[in-house]
Amino acid sequence: MPVPADIRPLIVEDAAACDAVVASLPYHFGNEDGRRLCAEAVRSQDGLVAVERDPAAGEGDVVGFLTFERHFEASAEITWMAVRADRRHGGVGTALLDEVCARLEAEGRTLLLAFTVSPSEPDDEVDGYDATRAFYRSRGFETAREVPELWPDDPAILLVRVLGGA
């Protein structure tokens, strides 16, 4: 399957476009504090953006992004990841994830972490966190543990993926 977008490093000038991606996902980004933290992350953390090229215009629109932090020598954590509502389920998230994994593996990292809402939290949306958890599971992440106190409004789960065949 061809890559649906060009993946490149996130730069500060991408921040407003990342904010627009977040605005397209009111269910996933309904918490004002979460939106603020995400906005800070796209302005300060390492990350990647997916840019969909418009051949006629020669420019592109940011349709997704991923931010991450390196914690210890062997591990990194996806802190935020989002794909614009009208581009979800088309491979953009997978392309972002594949690229961050390749970059982190090249650095010698062996673990990639992510947090998302726990399945113990009722999910009444058609495309809610059940789909998010399924996305991560289908891309090699395993549930490590529930962390109910991480966020004030929702219990979280820690997901872990082993990188580089370690």
Disulfide bonds with the S-S distance in Angstrom:
none
